[in-house]
Amino acid sequence: FASTFSGSNLPNGLPKSRGVSNSGESSKESSRCSTPVLDTDRLQDKMKRRIESGDHWFSLEFFPPRTASGAVNLISRFDRMGSGGPLFIDVTWHPAGDPGSDKETSSMIIASTAVNYCGLESVLHLTCCNQTKEKITAHLNKAKRLGLKNIMALRGDPIGEDWVEEDGGFNYATDLVKHIRCEFDDYFDICVAGYPTGHPEAESYEDDLRHLKEKVDSGAHFIVTQLFFRAETFLKFVKDCRAVGITCPILPGIFPIQGYHSLRQLVKLSKLEVPEEITQVIEPIKDNDAAIRSYGIQQAVEMCKVLLASGEVPGLHFYTLNREVATMEVLRQLGLWAEDPRRPLPWAVSAHPKRKVEDVRPIFWASRPKSYIYRTQDWDDFPNGRWGNSSSPAFGELTDYYLFYLKSKSPKEALLQMWGEELMNEESVYEVFTNYITAQTNRNGHKVMCLPWNDDPLAPETNLLKDELEKVNRRGVLTINSQPNINGKPSSDPIVGWGPAGGYVFQKAYLEFFTSSENVTALLQVLKKYEPRVNYHIVNVQGRNTTNAHDMQPNAVTWGIFPGREIIQPTVVDPVSFMYWKDEAFALWIEQWAKLYEDESPSRMIIQYIHDNYFLVNLVDNDFPLDSCLWQVIEDMFALLDSPRETQEGSQS
Amino acid sequence: FASTFSGSNLPNGLPKSRGVSNSGESSKESSRCSTPVLDTDRLQDKMKRRIESGDHWFSLEFFPPRTASGAVNLISRFDRMGSGGPLFIDVTWHPAGDPGSDKETSSMIIASTAVNYCGLESVLHLTCCNQTKEKITAHLNKAKRLGLKNIMALRGDPIGEDWVEEDGGFNYATDLVKHIRCEFDDYFDICVAGYPTGHPEAESYEDDLRHLKEKVDSGAHFIVTQLFFRAETFLKFVKDCRAVGITCPILPGIFPIQGYHSLRQLVKLSKLEVPEEITQVIEPIKDNDAAIRSYGIQQAVEMCKVLLASGEVPGLHFYTLNREVATMEVLRQLGLWAEDPRRPLPWAVSAHPKRKVEDVRPIFWASRPKSYIYRTQDWDDFPNGRWGNSSSPAFGELTDYYLFYLKSKSPKEALLQMWGEELMNEESVYEVFTNYITAQTNRNGHKVMCLPWNDDPLAPETNLLKDELEKVNRRGVLTINSQPNINGKPSSDPIVGWGPAGGYVFQKAYLEFFTSSENVTALLQVLKKYEPRVNYHIVNVQGRNTTNAHDMQPNAVTWGIFPGREIIQPTVVDPVSFMYWKDEAFALWIEQWAKLYEDESPSRMIIQYIHDNYFLVNLVDNDFPLDSCLWQVIEDMFALLDSPRETQEGSQS
């Protein structure tokens, strides 16, 4: 009995490159407690994987805003530009602007918001010139505490005319890189700046390359370059870098020209010369902003095409100047903008290292994810796989409620136009909800674009339920959250899909609304007929919870089945969290709506009455393979209310 | 705006009895980290709930066997009788039989096996007469360590004729009850014995009732009575117990008469009198065993009906004498036997307190659950919700492999008849597998009822795949585990259903087999066409694992969706566990099959060759909503093997 082949001499056709491990033992640690879908890689690892696969990426640079409303706008921009799929964004650091403070406009807070609330991999710039080591270490500690994992290490511009090197101080970015490595080991991924035409203060181009090599050797992971105007400038620079032994990724800084003055200013600051062929085009059209923007886009696209075709450029770094249009257009033309981004989960995953394993959340905050992140920011660990594994389930208080990014993006005047300068009665409120659902103009000609519980227009998924929602809102079932049932759609479905390819996603129908106590009385009668198919939780502002949910267990209402994975259940109706959510949901009536009106005004008293007397109801239809019965439940409730009084009493006995 | 009603004055129709909590806060602890389906109640709580719901139960008493093969039989009986749904079983204690030892026949080990391996709530008897406190405490500590939670506290029969009370010793069961409470607080649920006609040694019936009251007051949770022959005897006893203030459950001990001699013997031991109306029936038929058994069943059924109808009896306790037929028949006629027991999970849940939260296992041990429990008995905690939460994933070694309950139930002669006195070649082995699948007799006229990997005939679920399995086994794809795909069948489905009512269960198709290296070479070619639909792990006895499974993550292959619950995924294909399983799966070739034959015999060398050269393969079809493609994969493999050599080589390049 001769052996055909031995264990070490495997048959032909065995895949050699991946998936082959010599024993189960070795990979044991890595397969335990890991999260099935989410990406926990470091930025440098993500780059490595993208370079290996030949998959080009882009990144976006922003500067911190000057005002609080500028911050609100920038964060909305993060959400919009984040959806295009940047590998990372970075936030610049301006020593004069108190960049490390807790102000809502500081570099530190903006970068932290991008990571925590917008789920963006973010790089925080840091300059070291004229800074003490203690100060720098304090900044880095704070960045680490806030969940930042990447630093762009810069020297920064010396303050004052005659800067001299300081012994033992931070004279060069290299000193900062060394300091970060020394104090924080390899906690941070580090980026450094490259100058394709040499640093303006360097003795020579060659001397500058030597400095860059030093910076990288001190522990930087990749290079982003200063802007330039010709592809060949960058490609020569990469060649020279490789020649002196720099092997890390070098990302070209792309500056789409967006206006005559911004170009002049930037060129002056960076001490660059605009090439002849560009000034020749621009000077004649310098007063035609649209023409210049259009040229800028075309020029950037062409340069980027050359860069990408060279094989030397794994990704493009864009100087956005905090604007959207030009950069997005360039990326669209290059085919790098993700038009239909795949969602790893149904909600946007936070990029905070501690939260990267998070893969289940209560459904209640679906339209207020930033509020959820804010209220759970002090949790020690996050539910991973099953709700309730978290050891610190307490939700943050609503005391810091007025934190800027929880406020509505719309000014008071716009809100009054949408929600009514003057409310006549409860029905006026029903009308606001109905107009929000239908996206029709109200009697004053304004569209209702948001509600206190939904800062954005109806999601495409909710739109599927529009007709039914309109009908019930018109009659005072004031819906604030809902999802249709889904019985196994492909994970690639453009509306309800999420998670890895080749999977199937499922949902139970969900409906959440405010309604009057009269309605609740009838509803509870009706719900008896729907046992155990429908689970409900009904609570008023005082907090008494009426439910038929067994043992107060969470009910999974969204889940997905994927090749080679455990089940993922990213959304649950959790009875415990519902009690925290109802405080927020009821408070929004007062804080965002009632307070628009004068004290004691009838409008304010109407909202106050609803707040004090209505119930918050949530309903789950557990029979996900069948058509949702929740609309029938509401119809039955109205039928009971419409029936003669005796019938109602009869059915109660 | 007057409030319609205040928070404390809820609308009519609110359910008052359950599900109403005054705030989310209070129930927070209980809803965290709990397991969604499994029952973690104590025996006394289970009784309370059944009494409240009016749901009658039964329990079964066994005595420890005298021989190792008796133990194997008794454990099989536990499995069979456990399927009828007893609330608990109990195991008697015989001081002369070394009941606390580690022998496979000891009361301690039998009760522990019932709990750990058969998943039965179990009560261990313990007698205290002539025992030191240290000895008793040692027994209790051992019971606790083995996962036992319930003790039947008895005095036991004094050894020797003239027993006298000992100062400070254990003279009565009351002393034992007190001792258990004192040393173990409320860790154990305690049962005590009641004597419907008074204890034979008691001064009077009244005196005995007083003793019983004392036993209960010392900390017992329920009473099981001595056997009796008339319902009114028990009902009077219950009335008298209630009159003296005994409030705990009192369970009647039912003894179905199973034979003339066993009745005589029992009556003698218990010093009971058989009533006239029974002796009159029995004496004339005392040599007709069948007639006596039949009478015994009828007599027990009638008495039990009276007891249950009285409203005083929440459950019946059966003295089985380690026999099945009579007790099962009585329970069937009473409608108490669970004909179609609902499975909380697809596999039998262990009753060990530590394991009660366990709700996910690797699929590999599906036919060897006792081996899995044995090899994971030292785990500190068990996966709950997601595989890999376990902090101690190492599997126990196979050194104690020959532990009696891991051995085949069949004697060597029977195995040789089934698996062949003499094997001619590898094809002889294929034939054994094929005959096992088809349940047909082999060429010597014997049915193959088991294989080393499956100690029982094909499961009903596997039977669904019978035709396909037969076809592939005939050609040397030697299947040892499989399941069909299921796309959302009701949880009440008699074959594949499990879990709470109103849910839906799902499965991915799974196939596991041994096959030759030639087949594996072709299979790996074929599998390229099935990427990423099919996940595979292929390993030989040396342990090199060839797989296309991402990151060695577990693949959930059985899951269920239930009303008001999180998703439950009780079975996974875990790559890490597979490496432990393959050691066991390969070892079974040698330990259970090859060793049936003489050293150096051709039969033994054939099995040894297969062990040394075959591969163990598992395949998962991730596309559970479609028909399984795994049979097509195997067909494609055979087609490739059957094709001319050039084609094979061509397709490899």
Interface residues (C-beta under 8 A of the other chain):
Chain A: F1 S3 T4 F5 S6 G7 S8 L10 P11 N12 G13 L14 P15 G19 V20 S21 N22 S23 G24 E25 S27 K28 S30 S31 R32 C33 S34 P36 N384 G385 R386 W387 G388 N389 S390 P393 N487 G488 A501 G502 Y504 F506 S516 S517 E518 V520 T521 L524 Q525 P532 R533 N535 N540 V541 Q542 G543 R544 N545 T546 T547 N548 A549 H550 D551 M552 Q553 P554 N555 A556 W559 I561 F562 P563 G564 R565 E566 I567 Q569 V572 D574 P575 V576 S577 F578 M579 Y580 M605 I606 Q608 Y609 D612 N613 V620 N622 D623 F624 P625 Q652
Chain B: F1 S3 T4 F5 S6 G7 S8 L10 P11 N12 G13 L14 P15 G19 V20 S21 N22 S23 G24 E25 S27 K28 S30 S31 R32 C33 S34 P36 N384 G385 R386 W387 G388 N389 S390 P393 N487 G488 A501 G502 G503 Y504 F506 S516 S517 E518 V520 T521 L524 Q525 K528 P532 R533 N535 N540 V541 Q542 G543 R544 N545 T546 T547 N548 A549 H550 D551 M552 Q553 P554 N555 A556 W559 I561 F562 P563 G564 R565 E566 I567 Q569 V572 D574 P575 V576 S577 F578 M579 Y580 M605 I606 Q608 Y609 D612 N613 V620 N622 D623 F624 P625 Q652
